[in-house]
């Protein structure tokens, strides 16, 4: 199930000690015109370091504005220079891309890596000034910079600023100096539950967005790393030729209950020109269809596309992935268990789902 696995690979981020990772998006870009070096103020000294401070995730894990403040994990102060009143003895790097599985499910996590040794080179590298922005060329990368805390012998800490070059990227000196220190300890902490245990054990995701309002359909996971504008997904100008082969081993299924429509991001989105509206569904159950039932669905998917015939909105739907030769075939089907009773072939329109097939699917997936 490539579509599902791509979601899992994003949600269950690999357990790695991340230094600074850059992912090239474009070959070149341009910075703003050259200017004076940016002045960074001394950092605020706080009582201790906290890798779970909600504002440390940056754009990768932005804080939830609707959540209540956690008194145990307040926001970290802005990164700054090492102040005169602090003599650091230890560094802690907060690697933000850990993944933790436990009885509750799969969590994003933060790994606090304690680094020990002579901090002279680290402090020297941190003291370098930021360069003024220059006219380029600059690589257009997404740079993940792990927050860095410096702690003194009493436990007081600062959120350290990495010096930047003329492109706004971190200079290599700090990374090089940190690599010369000894790892004194590693502790991984849970951050956000991204997949509860029930859908995880069923090979499903917790939420899925399915189309309900247009003639052409395209199912997209709600946890996609590249969500479409306003919850709507662009559709091709003409249906794609998607063929469901015969002699399937079966189909993996995940059943979802549609959440009430609303004007917010979690409900049904208004359709944009050339787009389809999506409705979020929450996980209810998952499993595998036998080969005979899977073939009934495949036969329905092979029929001619039809326009949507009614205004009823489905409240329960299945997402299905055909499997043959032990492998997922890389296509997604969405079956309405009520509403208009249609079957969506990804990117290739809607088909009527015969009443007898819908009855069998309803009985097998309850």
N, C-alpha and C positions, 0 to 999 in steps of 0.2 A: 504494500500500500504506500507508494511513494508520497502521495499527498499527506497521508497521516504521519508517515515517518519524518517528513520534513518539519511538521509541527513539533513532533516529539524531540527531534534533534535540536530545535530552537529552545523549547521549554526546558528540556533536561540538558542544560549546558554542561559540557565536559568538565570533569574534575582536573583542572590543571592549575599550576601556580603561574598566574598570568603576570608577566612583567609589564611591558607596554606592547600591545598588539596593534598593528596597523593593517587595515584591509584596503587595498587600492580600489577605488571606485572609478576614477578617471585618470588619464595619464598625466595631465598637467592642469594647473590652475594658476590664478594670479592673486597675490596678496594686495592689500591696499598700498598706496604710495609710501615710500620710505619716510620714517619719522624718528623722533627721539625714543630712547629706550623707555619702556613702560616701568613706572616706579611701583613696587609692591611693598606695602606696609608690613611691619613686623607682625607676626602671628599672635593671636590672643592665647594666653596660657590658660588651660582648663585643668580640672581636677584629674582627668584621666582620658585615655584614648577610647574610642568606640567605633569599631568597624561597621556597626549596625546603625549608625546615625542616618536618618532617612534621607538627608540631602547629599549623601556621598555617592549615590548611584548615577548621578548625572543624567544624560539623555537615555542611557542604557536601561536604568531602572528608576524612572522619575517617581517621586513620592506621590501618593494618592491624596489629592487635596480634600477629598471627602472623609478621610479617616481622622480619628481623634488623635491628638498628640500623645505620644508615649512618654510618660515621665521618666522611664528607665533609659530611653534612647532619644534625647533631644538632638536637634540639629547641631552639626559640627560647626565651629567657627570657620570663616573664610580662610583658605590657605594663605600663608604669609611667610615672611622671612623669619629666620631663627632670631628671637629677641635676645637682648643682652642679659635678661634675667633668667635664662634657661641654659643649663649645661647638660645636653643630651648624653645619655649613656646607652640607650637602646633605640632601635627603630622597629616599627611595625608596619608592614605593607598589607593593605586590605585588598585581596584579590576577589573581585566581585562576581566571578562566573562559576562558582561551585554549584553542584547539584547534589541533593540529599534525598535518599529514599528511606522512608520509615513506615510504620503501621498506618499513618494517616495518608500517605501518598508521596508525591514527588515535590520537592521544594527547590526554589532557587536559594542559593546560599552565599555566604561570604567567608572566605578563608583568611584568618589573621595569621600572617607569617612573621614571627619574631626573629629579628636579625641582630646578631651580637658581634662585638669585636671593636676594633679601633675605628671610630667614626670620623676621623680627621678628614679623609678623602671625601666622605659624604658631605660633611659640613662645608668643605671647600667648594664642591660642585654646586651645592645649594646656594652658595653666596654669589654665584655668577649673576650679573645683571641680565635682565631680559633685553633682547635686541629690539631695535625699532623695526616696525613692519617695513618690508621692502617690496619692490614692484614685481618680484617673481622671476622665473616661473616657480610655482610651488605644487607639490603633489596634492591632489584632492583626496586625502585619506580620511577614514574615520579612525581616530586615535583613542584607544582605551587607556586611560592613565590611572593606575591603581592609587587610591589615596595613600599617603604616607604620613605616619605619625612619628614624632620624635619624643621620647620620654626621658625624664631625668631620674635620678636615684630615688626621689621621693614619690614618683608616680605621676607627677605633673606632665602635661603633654601639649604639643602644638600640632596643628594640621599644616604640614609643610608645603610650600609652593615649589613646583618644579620650574626652573628657569626655562624661558622660551626663546626660540630663534626667530628670525625675521618672518617666517611663515606661520608663526603661532604654534609650532610644534615643540615638544620638549627637547631640550638639548640632551645629548647622550651621556654626559658626565655623571649624572645622578644614577642612571641605570648601571653604568660600569662600576661605580663605587659600591653600590648595593650588592652587586654580584660578588664582590670580594669579601663580604661578611659571612659569618657562619649562621646557619639556621638554628636558632635555639629552641624553637617550638612552633607547632602548627595546630591551629584550632579552627574548625569549620562550624559556622553558626547558621541556623535556618533563617530564611528571610521571608519568602512568600510561598504559600501553597499554590502550585500551578496545576497539578493534576491530583485530585483525590484518589484514594486507593481503589474505589469501585470501578471507575472508568479505566484506570490504569491497568487493572487486572483483566479487564475485558478487551484490551487492545484498542480502546477508544480515547477520545478527548472529552473533557468535561462539558464543553459547549461547542456548538456547530451552528453556522449560519446557512440557512437554506432559502432558495428563491420560492416565492409564492405568487407573484403578481404579473409576470411577463410570459410571453410565449416561449422564449428561449431561457434556459436555466443554466446556472453554474453554481455549484456548491463550493463554499470557501470556508475553511476552518476559522473560527472566531479568534484563535490565538495565532493567526498568521503573522510572521515578523514584518510583513509589508502590507498592512491593512489598507483597503481602498478608501477613497474619500467618502466621508459620511456613511460608511458601512455599505456603500454600493460598489458593485464590481463591474468593470467594463466587460462587455460581451463582444464577440466577434461580429463583423458586419454580415457574415453568412454562416450558417451552421457548419460545424466541423464534421468530417466523415469519421464517426466513431463506430467501430464494429465490435460487437460482443460475440466472440467465437463460440462454437458449440462445444459440447463435451467438457463442461466446466467441472472442477473438483467440488466447487461450492462457492459461497459468498460469505465474507465476513460482514456482519451487520452491527450497527450501533443505532439504538432507538433514542429519539429525543422528543421531549415535550416542549412545544413552542411557548415561549414566554409572551405575556401580553404585549401588544404593540404599544409603543410610546414614541414621543418625539425625540427621546434621548438616544445615545449611541447603542444602548442595549436592546432597543426595540426595533420596530420595522422602520427602515430608512425611506425617505422620499426618493423615488426613482429620478435619476438625472437623465438628460438626453443620452441615448445610446447605452443605458445601464439598466440593471435590474434591481429591484428592492429585495433586501434580505431580511429574514426573521431569525432571531437567535433562539436556539433550542437548548435546553439543559439535558444532560445525560440521564437516561432512565434505565437502560439495560443494554447488554451486548452479547454477541455469540456468533455462531457459524450456521449458515444454511446448508442443508445436504445438497448433493448434486442435482437431484430431481427438482427440488424447489428452486434452486438457482437457475436451472434451465428454463423454468416457467417465467422467471423474471427476465432472463436474457431474451426469450422469445418476444415478450412484451416490448423490450427495449429495441428490438429489431423492426418493429412496426413503423408505419409512416408517422411523421410528426403531425400533431393536431394543435389548433389554437386552444387556449384556455377556454373552457366551456361554461364556467360559472364564476361567481364572485366569492364563493365560500373559501375561507382561509383554513388550511389544515392546522390542527392543534397537536398532531402527533405524526412524526415522520421517521423513516428509516434512511440511513446512509449505508450504502452497500458497495463492497469492493469485490469484483469477480476474481476468482483464483483458478488457475489452471497449471498443472504440472508442479504444484506446490508453491507457485509464485503469484503474487498479485499482478494484475495486468495493467496497472497504471491508469485505470479509469474509475470514475465515481458515478454511482447512480443514486438518486434521491427519490424515495417512494412516499407519497402521501397516504397515510392510513385512514384519513377522513378528508374533509374538505371536498375538492373536486376529484380526488382519487387519481391523480396523475403521476406518471413516472418521468423524471427528468434524467436525460442522458447528458452528462457534462458537456456543455458547449454545443449541443446538437439538438436542442428543442425538447418538447414534451410529448409524451405518448399516453394514451389511455391505459390504465392499469386494470385489467379485467377484474370483475367483482370476486370471482372465485380465487384468483391469485391474491387479491388484497385480503380476503378472509383468511387464507392460509397464512400469509405473513403476519397478520394481526394475532392469530392464535399461537404461532410459533415464537413470537417475540414478546409476549406479555410477561 
